[in-house]
Amino acid sequence: MQKCKRCKVTKERSLFNKDSRQLSGLRGECSSCEKDRSRNNRRTVKGLVFQMYRNQKRRSVEKGFSEPEYSKEELLSFCIGDLGFVTLYDLWVESGFDRMKTPSIDRLDDYSGYSFRNIRVVDWSSNKESGSEDTRNGLNNKRSKTVHQKRLDGSLIKTFYSIQQIHASSISRVCNSEGGNSVAGGCLWSF
């Protein structure tokens, strides 16, 4: 049994996270109190912006971009000085922290990394819809395969961002055929 330093309740040791730096081998706060503290911190301006920055660093690695061109402190200053962010933050708090209203950073060009020239502040719902709309319009090819239309001699005619741009299911079957480079409509098609 161990007493939580935050809620002052004595609880089973299994309800505390491990911490090898502590003499007891456990954290001073129970898991529930730690979770509450962490959630409350993420709901502050500083906590939210620092979380967004950590997410940007992680996404940059995943997408093969360099890290953001700014520090987390510079992003915090940018957000605090942006009336749009402040308004969105206040609306998020008033909504009871509705996820769809969470302030978010949207990259203007999804194929470039995070820089002050390439970001805007929006709510999470708008950011999500923007990405979905770009995918539907063929502007965002991160989830779909590029389709190449070539002459029979192999020279490129046109590149499509997705099979949806072509509006022909037969082309999809041709591209998915063994070898992935087949003829349809007098052209070579490949992903």
N, C-alpha and C positions, 0 to 999 in steps of 0.2 A: 504494500500500500504506500501511496505517496500523496502529499498534499500539493494541489495546484497553487502556484504563486499568484495566479490571477483571480480565479473564482473562489479560492480558499477551501475547496471541497477535497476531502481525502478520497482518492479513487484507486482502483486496481492499477498496478504498474503497466499492464498491457494497454492502458488508455493514454500512455505518454510515448512520444516519439523518442527514438534512441539519440543519444548525444555522447560520444566517447570523451568529450572534453569535461563532462561533468563527473564528479565523484560517484554519483549514483548510476551513471551510465545512461541517464534519461534527461530529457528536457525539463525545465522547471514548470512550464505550462502544459496542461493536458492538451491532447490533440484537438478537442473541441474549441478550447480557448484560442489555440494557435490559429485554427481555421478562421474563427471570427475576427481575430486581430488582422490577419492577412487580408480578408475580404474588406474589412473597414479601411485598411490602408490603400487598397486598390481603388477605393471609391473617393479618395482625396484627389485633388488636381495633380499633385506631385506623384502619387502612387499610380494613377491612371497613365500619365505621360511616361513614367519610367517603364511601366508594363508595355506600352505601345513601342517604346524604344527596344526593349528586349525582343519583342515579336519581330520588329524590323530587322534586327541583327540576325535572328534565326532564319527569317525568310530570305534574307540576302544570301546566306550560305546555301540554303536549299535551291535557290534559283541561279547560283553561280555569279552573283553580283558582288562588288566590293561592299564593305560595311557602309552604313550611312555616312554621309560627308559631314555630319555634325555629331556632337556629343549629346548625351542625354540631358545635360544641363542646358545646352543650346536649344534643344527641342522644347524643353520646359519653358524657356524664355520666349520662344517663338509662339507657343500655344497660349501662354498667359497674355501676350501682346496681341493676340488675334481675337477680335471681337466675335467672330464666328465660333471659335472654340469656346469662349466664355459663355456665349448664348446656348450652344449645344450642351455644354456641361450642366448649366443651370436647368435646362429642360430634362436632361437625364436624371438629375437629382429629384426634380419635381415628379417625375414619372415613377419614382420608387426604384430606380436603377433598372429600368426595362432594357434588356440587352439590345433590342433593335434601335434604341435611342442613344446608345453609347457613342461618345465622340470617337472618331476613327480618322486615320490618315490614309488618304487615297493617292496612289501614284498616278499622275496624269498620263505618263507613258509607261505602260506595264513592262516594256522591254528595257527600261533603264532603271538604275538603282534609286535609292533614297537620297534626295538632295532638296534644299529649300526651293530650287527652281522647278522641281518635279513632284511636289506634294501639294495637297489641299486638304483642309479639314472638312469632314462630312460626318454624318451619323453612320452607324454600322449598317443600317438598312440600305441607305443610299449607296454605300461602298459596295455592298454585296450585289445590289441590283445593277450597278455600273459594270461590274465584272461580268455578270450574266448577259447583259445587253451587248457588251463588246464581243463576247463569245458568239452570240446569235448573229451578230453582224459581220463576223469574220475578222474582227480587228484584234482579237486575242486568241492566239493559236497555242496557248500553253497546254490545253487539254485535248485539242483535236490535232489530227495529222494534216500536214501540208500535202496537197495533191499537185503533182506536176503533169502538165499536158505537153507532150513532145511530138515533133514530126517523126515519121518513120525512120529518118536518118539520125534521130536522137537529139536534134536541136530543140531547145526549149521554146514553146509557144507561149505558155502562161502558167503561173503558179497560183493556186487557189489556197486560201487559208484553211478551208475545211471542205469536206465533202458536201456539206449543206449549201455551199455557194454554187455548186454545179447543178443541183436539183435533178440528179439522175442516179437512181439506185443501181443501174447497170454498171456505172463507173465504179461504184463501191465494190461490187462483186468482182470486177476485173482487177482492181487494185489488190483485193484480198486473195486473188488466185495465187497458186504456187509460183514462186519467183517474184511476185508483186510488181511485175512490169509487163503488162499485156496490152493488146490492141483492142480498141473499140471506136467506132465512128471514124476510122481512118487515122487514128492517133494512138501513140503510146501513152499509157497512163501509169503512174506510180505514186506511192506515198513517199 
